[in-house]
């Protein structure tokens, strides 16, 4: 059945994206509905693409060219503007653009050649570094004058004609390939004269025909390696033969390069590209920053490449934010840094933050590849499918993908399973429920019986032995319940903080006359005179505390400029460059016990600590308790029960919230109140 897109549902869907283009690609149906009904103009939070300049005037071309320092960077950064300047003959007027090309005849000058050669220490380096200057020096016999260039030691004429010299040289190597690479002249002489067969110490690279068709030869070679990837890279012929004959299933000594056994360990980094002019940032993670930087600058489908091409700018140098991470640390830190740049520093992200986080961000080829044999071995550790899913989600997913979740593959999972329709009998449900004390235990330990109570029998009221940790649905829509709850509080503020749902019902239905014990905390008109405001201000040491503790008095002091007379307030602003001093940052960091407290307690110092790499020296700052926690369904639900609303769940446990949102578990968390208001029955 097709979804009918209303204005509210389109707006809600659009908030999952950052740009109009991402919205169109991610959900074309919602985008078309917005376009058809003219709602796109109201969706102001989506970034619109920057239109291409239609006409390059001289003023526009010069303004664009002023962003670059060389002619090459101008041509690569904005080809349209460069072409217009080249066609109109404006390039000669751009004297600030440095030319990388050498003028014709430049290397014919001896002084220029000698000056260039002094940049090198060897003849080989000179030849490879500046071939034009080297060829000119060689042609004009100037190389002999360059005594500062180290020359390669060459053998005397006919040196390799001597068999003893060739044999003596060959003993430095263990294989024919190494011999050829190390001393090609000696190798060629030995090859022409048939001396290679006498050099028994040199291993031959090539095997006789049919060598790898023999099973014992392939197995003997394969046992030299721990991983299949090494086997494939170092012995490709043997690997192909093993794959062809399906011998890999018998090679049980191969280990998988999984997350916990990544071969290179703590090698991952989190990096960022920043466009300060437009407040844009791209946060990413990789285990090879040089390769990733090259991909960003050359791949046309890369979001960073597309963005800088659109604004006709050169991609800047990356900055390393955190280094020395494992795979799991990398995934979590990538999400943390993305949130920091978006929510604290207020940058617009070019990367998709929904693709970051544990078990969400990309981990490349290091992820575990579950074979059927591995799945069965892992499943043997557990007694029930639930334990299997909770403790080994990757293997469980692989079992579903291979269609292995049946009695033939896992008979121990199904041996104690109750017959079909067991929970349709009410007595069986009651008998099962009496094993537990609370509804939560009943839900977690016997979900099938719990669902039968809720959906089929609807006999919750008949189970008084089960205690509730949350009030039932529509509990606070009953006036007597609300009034009974209000007796716990003395003021409206305390009532609002203590039970938000009951307070909302009281306010909506104006029940305050029935609650004489709830007092108003408002002051009489004209209460905040100058003397009272100043007396109130003396209770605080900073303006921020004053504003937070007494908003009305603070507002009066600002309006009538009384705050200027309150000289006891201590300023919390630091002078420019204060957080660029390591001593100041380290001292500030000692006020906190965890990185999270440091981040939100002093964003400026925290940012400086990350950018300058000082955060790693603050060993007293602990990571969150759930830093390396794998969010299974059971752990997500357990974490969610600590909160009463989706908003508080998202704020306090964003990683668990994202996993729940991605897997569509939020709708099952009926104890979490949503922003959307439910109609009153």
C-alpha positions in Angstrom: 0.0 0.0 0.0 1.5 3.4 -1.0 2.1 6.0 1.7 0.0 9.2 1.4 2.4 12.0 2.1 0.9 14.7 4.3 2.6 18.0 4.9 3.6 17.0 8.5 5.0 13.6 7.4 7.0 15.2 4.5 8.5 17.8 6.9 9.4 15.1 9.4 11.0 13.0 6.7 13.0 15.9 5.3 14.6 16.5 8.7 16.6 13.3 8.2 18.7 15.0 5.4 21.0 18.0 5.1 20.6 19.1 1.5 17.8 19.2 -1.1 19.8 16.7 -3.2 20.1 14.2 -0.4 16.4 14.5 0.3 15.5 13.8 -3.4 17.9 10.8 -3.5 16.9 9.4 -0.1 13.1 9.6 -0.5 12.0 10.5 -4.0 8.3 10.1 -3.2 8.3 12.6 -0.3 10.4 15.0 -2.4 7.9 14.8 -5.2 5.0 15.5 -2.9 6.8 18.5 -1.5 7.6 19.8 -4.9 4.1 19.2 -6.3 2.4 21.0 -3.3 4.9 23.9 -3.2 6.3 22.9 0.3 10.0 23.1 -0.7 10.1 26.8 0.0 9.1 26.2 3.6 11.7 23.6 4.2 14.4 26.1 5.1 16.6 23.7 7.0 17.7 21.9 3.8 20.7 23.4 2.1 20.1 24.4 -1.5 22.8 23.8 -4.2 24.9 26.8 -5.2 24.0 27.8 -8.8 26.7 27.9 -11.4 27.7 31.4 -12.6 26.0 31.9 -16.0 28.4 34.7 -17.3 32.0 35.3 -16.4 32.6 39.0 -16.5 36.1 40.4 -16.1 35.2 41.6 -12.6 33.9 38.2 -11.6 36.9 36.3 -13.1 39.4 38.5 -11.3 37.5 38.1 -8.0 37.6 34.3 -8.5 41.3 34.3 -9.5 42.2 36.3 -6.3 41.4 33.1 -4.3 44.4 31.3 -5.8 48.2 31.7 -5.7 49.3 29.7 -8.8 48.0 29.4 -12.3 47.7 25.6 -11.9 45.5 25.9 -8.8 43.3 28.5 -10.6 42.9 26.2 -13.6 42.1 23.1 -11.4 39.9 25.0 -9.0 37.6 26.8 -11.5 38.0 25.8 -15.1 35.2 28.0 -16.4 36.7 31.2 -15.0 40.2 30.1 -16.2 39.0 29.4 -19.7 37.2 32.8 -19.8 40.5 34.5 -18.7 42.6 32.6 -21.2 40.2 33.3 -24.1 39.9 37.1 -23.3 43.7 37.4 -22.7 43.3 38.5 -19.0 45.9 35.9 -17.6 48.8 38.3 -18.2 47.2 40.9 -16.0 47.0 38.5 -13.1 50.5 39.1 -11.8 49.9 37.5 -8.4 49.4 34.0 -10.1 52.7 32.2 -9.9 53.6 30.2 -13.0 55.0 26.7 -12.5 56.2 26.3 -16.1 59.8 27.2 -17.1 60.2 29.7 -19.9 61.7 28.4 -23.1 65.5 28.5 -23.1 65.7 28.8 -19.3 67.9 25.7 -19.0 70.3 26.9 -21.7 71.8 29.2 -19.1 74.6 27.6 -17.2 73.9 29.6 -14.0 70.3 28.4 -13.9 71.4 24.8 -14.3 74.1 25.0 -11.6 71.7 26.8 -9.3 69.1 24.0 -9.7 71.7 21.2 -9.3 72.7 22.5 -5.8 69.3 21.4 -4.5 70.4 17.8 -4.8 73.1 15.6 -3.2 73.4 12.9 -5.9 73.4 12.6 -9.6 70.4 10.2 -9.5 68.4 12.7 -7.4 69.3 15.5 -9.9 68.2 13.5 -12.9 64.9 12.4 -11.3 64.2 15.8 -9.7 64.7 18.0 -12.7 65.2 16.1 -15.9 65.3 19.2 -18.1 68.2 20.8 -16.2 70.1 17.4 -16.1 69.8 16.8 -19.8 71.1 20.3 -20.5 74.1 19.8 -18.2 74.8 16.4 -19.8 74.6 17.9 -23.3 76.9 20.9 -22.4 79.4 18.7 -20.3 78.7 20.6 -17.1 78.2 17.5 -15.0 81.9 17.2 -14.3 81.9 20.6 -12.6 79.1 19.5 -10.2 81.5 18.0 -7.6 78.8 18.3 -4.9 76.7 15.6 -6.6 77.6 12.1 -5.5 78.1 9.7 -8.4 77.2 6.1 -8.5 80.1 3.6 -8.2 80.3 1.7 -11.5 82.2 -1.4 -12.3 85.2 -1.3 -14.5 84.8 -2.3 -18.2 84.3 -6.1 -18.9 83.9 -6.7 -15.1 81.0 -9.1 -15.6 82.8 -11.1 -18.3 84.6 -12.9 -15.5 82.6 -15.9 -14.2 84.1 -15.7 -10.7 82.9 -12.1 -10.4 79.4 -13.1 -11.5 79.2 -16.0 -9.1 80.6 -13.9 -6.2 77.9 -11.3 -6.8 75.0 -13.9 -7.1 75.8 -15.3 -3.6 74.4 -12.1 -2.1 70.9 -13.2 -3.2 68.5 -16.0 -2.4 66.4 -16.0 -5.6 66.8 -15.3 -9.3 64.3 -12.5 -9.0 66.3 -10.7 -6.3 69.5 -11.3 -8.3 68.0 -9.7 -11.4 66.8 -6.7 -9.5 70.0 -6.2 -7.5 72.6 -6.7 -10.3 71.0 -6.8 -13.7 74.4 -6.7 -15.6 75.6 -9.8 -13.8 72.3 -11.6 -14.2 72.2 -11.0 -17.9 75.7 -12.3 -18.3 74.8 -15.4 -16.3 71.7 -15.9 -18.4 73.5 -15.6 -21.7 76.3 -18.0 -20.6 74.0 -20.6 -19.0 75.5 -20.2 -15.5 72.1 -19.8 -13.7 71.6 -23.6 -13.5 74.9 -23.9 -11.6 73.7 -21.4 -9.0 71.7 -23.8 -6.9 71.4 -21.4 -4.0 69.1 -19.2 -6.1 65.5 -20.3 -5.7 63.4 -20.3 -8.9 60.2 -18.4 -8.9 58.3 -20.5 -11.4 57.1 -24.0 -10.8 56.8 -26.8 -13.3 53.5 -27.1 -15.2 50.8 -28.7 -13.1 52.7 -28.1 -9.8 49.7 -26.3 -8.2 47.2 -28.9 -9.3 48.5 -31.3 -6.7 46.6 -30.9 -3.4 49.6 -31.6 -1.1 51.7 -28.8 -2.8 48.9 -26.3 -2.4 48.3 -27.2 1.3 52.0 -27.1 2.1 52.2 -23.5 0.6 49.0 -22.4 2.3 50.2 -23.4 5.8 52.8 -20.7 5.6 50.1 -18.0 6.0 47.7 -17.0 8.8 45.2 -15.1 6.6 43.6 -15.8 3.3 44.5 -12.3 2.1 48.2 -13.0 2.7 47.9 -16.3 0.9 46.2 -14.6 -2.1 48.8 -11.8 -2.2 52.0 -13.8 -1.8 51.0 -17.1 -3.6 48.4 -16.2 -6.1 48.8 -19.3 -8.3 48.4 -21.7 -5.3 45.4 -19.5 -4.0 43.6 -19.8 -7.4 44.1 -23.5 -7.5 42.7 -23.9 -4.0 39.7 -21.8 -4.9 39.2 -23.7 -8.2 39.2 -27.1 -6.4 37.2 -25.9 -3.3 39.9 -26.8 -0.9 39.4 -23.8 1.4 36.8 -25.5 3.5 39.5 -28.0 4.6 42.0 -25.2 5.5 40.7 -24.5 9.0 43.9 -22.8 10.1 43.0 -19.5 8.4 42.0 -16.7 10.7 39.6 -13.9 9.8 40.6 -10.3 10.0 37.7 -9.3 12.3 37.2 -6.2 14.3 38.8 -7.5 17.4 41.8 -8.9 15.6 42.6 -6.1 13.2 46.2 -6.8 12.0 47.5 -3.3 12.4 46.0 -2.5 15.8 45.6 1.2 16.8 46.2 2.7 13.3 42.9 4.5 12.6 42.5 8.3 12.6 39.6 10.7 12.6 40.2 13.8 10.3 38.4 16.9 9.2 38.3 19.3 6.2 37.1 22.8 7.1 35.8 25.6 5.0 35.9 28.5 7.4 34.4 31.0 5.0 31.1 29.1 4.6 31.2 27.2 8.0 31.3 23.8 6.4 33.1 20.7 7.6 33.7 17.2 6.5 34.5 14.7 9.3 35.8 11.3 8.3 37.8 8.3 9.5 40.4 6.0 7.8 43.4 3.8 8.4 45.3 5.3 5.5 45.0 9.1 5.4 47.2 9.6 2.3 45.0 7.3 0.2 41.8 8.8 1.6 43.1 12.3 0.9 43.9 11.3 -2.7 40.4 9.8 -3.1 38.7 13.0 -1.8 40.6 15.1 -4.3 40.2 12.9 -7.4 37.0 10.9 -7.2 34.2 12.8 -8.8 31.4 11.1 -6.8 33.0 12.1 -3.5 30.9 14.6 -1.6 33.9 16.7 -0.6 35.1 16.8 -4.3 31.6 17.8 -5.4 31.3 20.6 -2.8 34.6 22.3 -3.6 34.0 21.9 -7.3 30.6 23.6 -6.9 32.1 26.6 -5.1 35.2 26.6 -7.4 37.7 26.3 -4.6 40.8 24.1 -4.0 40.3 21.4 -1.3 42.3 22.5 1.8 44.7 20.4 3.8 43.1 18.0 6.3 43.5 18.1 10.1 44.0 15.1 12.2 41.6 15.2 15.2 42.3 11.9 16.9 44.8 9.2 16.0 45.8 5.8 17.3 42.3 4.3 17.4 41.0 0.8 17.0 38.1 0.0 14.7 35.4 0.4 17.4 37.0 3.5 18.8 37.2 4.9 15.3 33.5 4.4 14.7 32.4 6.0 18.0 34.9 8.9 17.7 33.9 9.7 14.2 30.3 10.2 15.4 31.4 12.2 18.5 33.5 14.5 16.4 30.7 15.0 13.8 28.3 15.9 16.6 30.9 18.3 18.1 31.4 20.1 14.9 27.7 20.3 14.1 26.2 21.1 17.6 29.0 22.8 19.4 31.0 24.6 16.7 27.8 25.0 14.5 29.4 23.9 11.2 27.2 22.4 8.4 28.4 18.9 7.8 29.3 17.7 4.3 29.4 14.0 5.6 26.2 12.2 6.5 26.1 11.9 10.3 23.5 9.2 10.1 26.2 6.9 8.7 28.5 7.3 11.7 28.5 5.4 14.9 29.2 1.9 16.1 28.0 -0.8 13.7 26.9 2.0 11.4 30.0 3.6 10.1 32.0 1.9 7.4 34.9 -0.4 8.5 36.0 -1.4 5.1 37.6 -4.8 4.5 38.3 -5.5 8.2 34.8 -6.7 9.0 34.3 -10.3 9.9 33.2 -12.5 7.0 31.0 -15.2 8.5 31.1 -18.5 6.6 28.6 -21.3 7.2 31.1 -23.3 9.3 31.9 -20.3 11.5 28.2 -19.6 12.1 27.5 -23.2 13.3 30.6 -23.1 15.6 29.4 -19.8 17.1 25.8 -21.0 17.5 26.9 -24.0 19.5 27.9 -21.7 22.3 24.2 -20.7 23.0 21.1 -22.5 24.1 18.4 -20.4 22.5 18.0 -18.2 19.4 17.6 -15.2 21.7 21.0 -15.8 23.4 22.5 -16.3 19.9 21.1 -13.0 18.7 22.1 -11.1 21.8 25.7 -12.3 22.0 26.6 -12.8 18.4 24.5 -10.5 16.2 26.9 -10.7 13.2 26.7 -14.5 13.2 22.9 -14.4 13.7 22.5 -12.1 10.7 24.7 -14.4 8.6 22.6 -17.3 9.6 19.5 -15.5 8.4 21.2 -14.5 5.2 22.2 -18.1 4.5 18.7 -19.3 5.5 20.1 -21.6 8.2 17.7 -20.8 11.0 15.9 -24.1 11.0 15.8 -27.4 12.9 18.1 -29.1 10.5 21.1 -26.8 11.2 20.4 -25.9 14.8 18.4 -28.8 16.4 19.3 -27.7 19.9 17.4 -24.4 19.4 14.2 -26.2 18.6 14.3 -29.2 20.9 12.6 -27.4 23.9 10.3 -25.3 21.8 6.7 -25.4 22.8 4.1 -26.7 20.3 2.3 -24.3 18.0 -0.6 -22.4 19.6 0.7 -23.1 23.2 0.2 -19.4 24.3 -3.3 -19.4 22.8 -4.5 -21.2 26.0 -5.0 -18.7 28.8 -4.0 -21.1 31.6 -0.6 -21.5 30.0 -0.1 -17.8 29.9 -1.1 -17.3 33.6 1.2 -20.2 34.6 4.1 -18.6 32.8 3.5 -15.0 34.2 3.6 -16.2 37.8 7.3 -16.9 37.4 8.0 -13.2 37.4 7.5 -10.2 39.7 7.3 -7.3 37.3 5.9 -6.7 33.8 9.4 -5.8 32.6 10.8 -9.2 33.6 7.8 -10.9 32.0 8.5 -8.9 28.7 12.2 -9.7 28.6 12.1 -13.3 29.7 9.0 -14.5 28.0 8.1 -12.2 25.1 5.8 -14.7 23.4 3.6 -15.1 26.5 3.7 -11.3 27.1 2.5 -10.6 23.6 -0.3 -13.1 24.0 -1.5 -11.2 27.1 -1.4 -7.9 25.4 -2.8 -8.8 22.0 -4.9 -12.0 22.2 -6.2 -12.4 25.8 -6.1 -8.8 26.9 -6.1 -9.9 30.5 -3.6 -7.5 32.1 -6.0 -6.5 34.9 -6.3 -10.2 36.0 -2.6 -10.4 36.9 -2.2 -8.3 40.1 1.0 -10.2 41.0 2.9 -8.4 38.3 4.2 -5.0 39.4 4.4 -2.0 37.0 7.5 0.2 36.8 5.6 2.6 34.5 2.0 3.9 34.7 -0.4 2.4 32.2 -1.5 4.3 29.1 -3.8 7.3 29.6 -3.2 7.1 33.4 -2.6 10.8 33.6 -5.9 11.5 31.7 -7.8 10.7 34.9 -8.4 13.8 37.1 -8.4 11.8 40.4 -4.9 10.4 39.5 -3.6 13.8 38.7 -4.9 15.4 41.9 -3.5 12.6 44.0 -0.1 13.0 42.4 -0.1 16.8 42.9 -0.3 16.4 46.7 3.4 15.5 46.7 4.4 19.0 45.7 4.2 22.5 47.2 4.8 24.7 44.1 3.9 24.6 40.4 7.6 24.5 39.5 8.2 21.4 41.7 5.1 19.8 40.2 6.3 20.5 36.7 9.7 19.0 37.4 8.4 16.0 39.3 5.6 14.8 37.0 5.4 16.6 33.7 2.5 14.6 32.3 0.2 15.3 35.3 1.3 19.0 35.3 0.3 19.3 31.6 -3.1 17.8 32.3 -3.7 20.2 35.2 -2.7 23.2 33.2 -4.7 22.2 30.2 -7.9 21.7 32.3 -7.2 24.5 34.8 -7.4 22.3 37.9 -5.5 24.7 40.1 -8.6 25.7 42.2 -8.8 22.0 43.2 -5.2 22.0 44.4 -5.0 24.7 47.2 -1.7 23.2 48.4 0.1 24.2 45.2 1.3 27.8 45.6 2.3 30.3 42.9 5.9 31.5 43.0 5.2 34.8 41.3 6.1 38.1 42.9 3.7 41.0 43.3 3.9 43.8 40.7 6.8 46.1 41.3 8.6 43.7 43.6 12.0 43.9 41.9 13.1 47.4 42.9 16.7 48.4 42.5 17.7 47.5 46.0 16.1 44.1 45.8 17.8 43.4 42.4 21.2 44.3 43.8 20.6 42.2 46.9 19.6 39.3 44.7 22.7 39.8 42.5 25.0 39.5 45.6 24.1 35.8 45.9 26.0 35.1 42.7 29.6 35.5 41.6 29.1 35.5 37.8 26.5 37.1 35.4 25.8 33.6 34.0 24.9 32.3 37.4 22.8 35.4 38.1 20.8 34.9 34.9 20.3 31.2 35.6 19.3 31.6 39.2 17.0 34.7 38.9 16.0 35.5 35.4 13.5 38.3 36.3 15.9 40.1 38.5 18.7 39.7 35.9 16.4 41.1 33.1 15.6 44.1 35.3 19.3 44.8 35.9 20.0 44.7 32.2 17.0 46.9 31.3 17.8 49.6 33.8 21.7 49.2 33.5 21.9 48.3 37.2 24.2 45.5 36.4 27.0 48.0 35.7 27.1 48.8 39.4 27.5 45.1 40.3 31.3 45.1 40.3 31.7 41.8 42.2 30.8 39.8 39.2 33.8 37.8 37.9 34.1 37.6 34.1 34.2 34.1 32.6 35.5 35.2 29.2 39.1 34.5 28.4 41.5 36.8 26.4 42.0 35.9 22.7 44.5 33.1 22.3 44.1 31.9 25.9 43.2 28.4 24.9 46.1 28.1 22.5 48.4 27.8 25.5 48.9 24.1 26.5 49.4 25.0 30.2 46.0 26.7 30.4 44.2 23.9 28.6 45.7 21.2 30.8 44.8 23.1 33.9 41.2 23.5 32.7 41.0 19.8 31.9 41.9 18.9 35.4 38.6 20.3 36.6 36.8 17.4 34.9 36.7 13.6 35.4 35.5 12.6 31.9 35.9 13.7 28.3 32.2 14.2 28.0 32.1 16.6 31.0 35.2 18.5 29.6 33.5 18.8 26.1 30.3 20.4 27.4 31.9 22.2 30.4 34.4 24.2 28.3 34.0 23.7 24.5 36.8 26.2 23.7 39.4 24.4 25.8 38.2 21.0 24.6 38.4 22.0 21.0 41.9 23.3 21.4 42.9 20.0 23.2 41.6 18.0 20.3 43.1 20.1 17.5 46.5 20.2 19.1 46.5 16.5 20.2 46.7 17.3 23.9 43.6 15.3 24.8 45.7 12.0 24.7 47.9 13.3 27.5 44.9 13.9 29.8 44.8 10.3 31.0 42.6 11.2 34.0 39.7 11.9 31.6 37.6 8.8 31.4 35.6 7.6 28.4 31.8 7.1 28.6 30.9 3.8 30.3 29.2 2.6 27.1 32.2 3.7 24.8 32.9 0.2 23.5 29.4 -1.1 24.2 27.6 -3.0 21.4 24.0 -1.9 21.4 22.0 -5.1 21.1 18.2 -4.9 21.2 18.1 -6.0 24.9 20.7 -3.4 25.9 18.9 -0.7 24.0 15.6 -1.4 25.7 17.3 -1.6 29.1 18.9 1.8 28.5 15.7 3.3 27.2 13.8 2.4 30.4 15.9 5.0 32.3 14.0 7.8 30.5 10.5 9.0 30.2 10.6 10.8 26.8 12.2 10.3 23.4 13.9 13.7 23.8 15.7 12.8 27.0 16.6 9.4 25.6 18.2 11.0 22.5 20.0 13.6 24.6 21.5 11.3 27.3 22.2 8.2 25.2 22.5 9.3 21.5 24.2 6.1 20.3 21.5 3.8 21.8 18.8 6.1 20.4 20.3 6.0 16.9 20.4 2.2 17.0 16.7 2.1 18.1 15.7 4.6 15.5 17.5 2.7 12.7 15.9 -0.6 13.7 12.5 1.0 14.2 12.3 -0.1 17.9 11.1 3.3 19.1 7.5 2.5 18.4 7.7 -0.5 20.8 8.9 1.8 23.6 5.4 2.9 24.7 6.7 4.3 28.0 8.6 7.1 26.1 6.4 10.1 25.5 6.8 11.7 22.0 6.8 15.3 21.0 3.6 14.6 19.0 0.5 15.2 21.1 -2.0 12.3 21.3 -5.7 13.3 21.0 -7.6 13.3 24.2 -10.1 10.5 24.5 
